[in-house]
Amino acid sequence: MAREIVLDTETTGFDPRTGDRLVELAALEIEHFVPTGRSFHIYIDPCRDMPAEAEKVHGLSAAFLRGKPRFEHPEVVDAFLEFIGDAPIIAHNAAFDRGFVNWELANIRREEIPEHRWIDTLALAKQRFPGMHNSLDALCKRFKISLSEREKHGALIDAKLLAAVYLELKGGRERRLELTSAVMVNAVSVASRVEYGVRPRPLAPRSTDEERARHAAFIRDKVKGEDLWSRFGL
């Protein structure tokens, strides 16, 4: 499928079954492995405290989140579901993000996002780099993707990094060249279908009467009078 969604979350902890909640949700749209520029990003009030360990990771305090929309508010759940549509969802360690998103959906009696729609970049990385560190940070360093904008974990910046990692995992530079070639072929195809009308003002002859007469004389002398170009209507 051409359209895919790269997703990342930040939470109060590791397990929604023990009371942890989503606090940040970000999703980026890509088509043919290229970001389109469309994104969804929102902070969410978890209606609970923020453990110090979690705040150290993402820097989101309970005071900052207080008063933000709750997950069940239309500007969160409805806007999020509309944005992702039925596209596949790409996440790093997808089981973690899927667990939180689906717990929040189930908690408000909304349909969960089935497992088959999720693509786990951690699993892809383990297949390509078995036995190596395959965290998002490690993959960014391996693929020489800059981490300069990232002071702490954040759903939006991590989604952007993950989109770049996903491109590399799916072929990297070769994939970009392949896409560029496909775009060029498509442009040529479109151009070849363009229909041109009659010129409103015909082009003036590029040769003079004298030049045409000299050419006719040359044909008569050298080719024994046969006008070769007349065969082609010229």
RONUKE-615974 format. One line per field, with one value per residue (C-alpha): x negated, z negated, y; residue number from 1. Coordinates in steps of 0.25 Angstrom, whole numbers, always signed. Layout:
BEGIN
xx (X/...)
zz (Z/...)
yy (Y/...)
n (NUM/...)
This chain:
BEGIN
xx (+0/-5/+0/-6/-6/-19/-14/-21/-15/-20/-14/-14/-20/-21/-8/+6/+12/+5/+11/+1/+6/+3/-2/-7/-3/-9/-7/-13/-8/-17/-14/-24/-33/-34/-28/-16/-18/-4/-4/+4/-2/+5/+2/+12/+16/+14/+22/+12/-2/-15/-25/-39/-46/-36/-38/-53/-51/-41/-41/-26/-21/-7/-6/-9/+1/+12/+24/+19/+30/+33/+32/+47/+49/+52/+40/+32/+38/+47/+36/+26/+34/+38/+23/+19/+30/+28/+13/+3/-4/-19/-24/-37/-34/-20/-14/-17/-10/+1/+4/+6/+14/+23/+25/+29/+38/+44/+46/+56/+62/+56/+51/+37/+26/+23/+10/+8/+8/-4/-18/-29/-42/-49/-46/-51/-64/-66/-65/-75/-84/-83/-90/-93/-87/-74/-68/-64/-76/-85/-79/-80/-95/-96/-89/-96/-83/-85/-80/-84/-69/-66/-69/-59/-49/-37/-27/-28/-43/-44/-33/-42/-54/-46/-42/-56/-60/-49/-53/-67/-62/-54/-65/-71/-78/-75/-60/-61/-68/-57/-46/-53/-53/-38/-35/-43/-36/-22/-26/-30/-17/-8/-16/-14/+1/+2/+10/+5/+14/+11/+2/+11/-1/-9/-24/-30/-39/-54/-59/-58/-52/-67/-72/-60/-63/-78/-74/-65/-76/-86/-76/-74/-89/-94/-82/-78/-65/-59/-54/-57/-50/-37/-35/-33/-24/-35)
zz (+0/+4/-8/-22/-36/-45/-59/-73/-87/-100/-113/-128/-129/-123/-125/-123/-131/-143/-141/-132/-121/-108/-109/-95/-81/-68/-54/-41/-27/-17/-2/+5/-7/-5/-16/-10/-21/-27/-42/-54/-68/-81/-96/-105/-120/-126/-138/-148/-153/-145/-151/-152/-144/-132/-133/-132/-118/-111/-120/-121/-135/-141/-142/-127/-123/-132/-124/-111/-104/-109/-100/-99/-94/-79/-76/-80/-77/-65/-59/-61/-55/-43/-41/-41/-33/-29/-26/-32/-44/-46/-60/-67/-77/-72/-83/-93/-85/-80/-95/-99/-87/-88/-103/-101/-90/-98/-110/-103/-95/-82/-72/-74/-63/-59/-60/-45/-42/-50/-44/-55/-51/-63/-57/-43/-49/-56/-43/-37/-48/-57/-70/-70/-77/-70/-78/-70/-75/-71/-57/-55/-58/-49/-37/-40/-43/-51/-66/-68/-69/-80/-94/-100/-95/-89/-80/-68/-67/-69/-58/-49/-52/-51/-37/-33/-39/-32/-19/-21/-26/-13/-4/-7/+4/+14/+11/+13/+27/+30/+26/+34/+46/+45/+43/+56/+64/+59/+64/+77/+78/+75/+85/+96/+94/+95/+108/+115/+124/+137/+135/+136/+144/+153/+153/+164/+174/+169/+184/+194/+209/+214/+205/+209/+223/+222/+214/+226/+236/+227/+227/+242/+245/+235/+234/+249/+246/+235/+223/+212/+201/+209/+205/+191/+194/+191)
yy (+0/+14/+21/+18/+24/+25/+26/+29/+31/+36/+30/+31/+17/+3/-4/+2/-10/-4/+10/+16/+25/+32/+46/+49/+44/+47/+41/+45/+41/+35/+31/+22/+23/+38/+48/+56/+67/+63/+60/+58/+62/+65/+65/+57/+59/+46/+50/+45/+48/+47/+37/+44/+33/+36/+51/+49/+42/+51/+64/+65/+69/+67/+82/+83/+73/+77/+83/+77/+69/+55/+43/+42/+56/+57/+66/+54/+41/+45/+53/+42/+31/+40/+43/+29/+24/+9/+11/+1/+7/+7/+7/+3/-8/-7/-16/-5/+6/-3/-7/+7/+12/+0/+1/+15/+11/+0/+8/+17/+6/+9/-2/-6/-5/-20/-25/-29/-14/-11/-12/-13/-7/-13/-27/-22/-17/-30/-38/-29/-27/-40/-39/-24/-12/-8/+3/+15/+23/+11/+11/+26/+25/+13/+20/+33/+40/+53/+53/+68/+72/+62/+66/+57/+46/+53/+46/+56/+56/+41/+39/+47/+39/+26/+30/+32/+19/+12/+17/+12/-2/-3/+0/+14/+21/+10/+12/+27/+25/+15/+25/+36/+27/+24/+39/+42/+31/+35/+50/+45/+36/+48/+57/+47/+48/+63/+67/+80/+88/+95/+107/+120/+126/+117/+118/+126/+118/+117/+117/+128/+127/+128/+116/+107/+110/+107/+94/+90/+92/+84/+72/+73/+73/+63/+53/+54/+62/+53/+61/+52/+60/+60/+46/+50/+62/+72)
n (1/2/3/4/5/6/7/8/9/10/11/12/13/14/15/16/17/18/19/20/21/22/23/24/25/26/27/28/29/30/31/32/33/34/35/36/37/38/39/40/41/42/43/44/45/46/47/48/49/50/51/52/53/54/55/56/57/58/59/60/61/62/63/64/65/66/67/68/69/70/71/72/73/74/75/76/77/78/79/80/81/82/83/84/85/86/87/88/89/90/91/92/93/94/95/96/97/98/99/100/101/102/103/104/105/106/107/108/109/110/111/112/113/114/115/116/117/118/119/120/121/122/123/124/125/126/127/128/129/130/131/132/133/134/135/136/137/138/139/140/141/142/143/144/145/146/147/148/149/150/151/152/153/154/155/156/157/158/159/160/161/162/163/164/165/166/167/168/169/170/171/172/173/174/175/176/177/178/179/180/181/182/183/184/185/186/187/188/189/190/191/192/193/194/195/196/197/198/199/200/201/202/203/204/205/206/207/208/209/210/211/212/213/214/215/216/217/218/219/220/221/222/223/224/225/226/227/228/229/230/231/232/233/234)
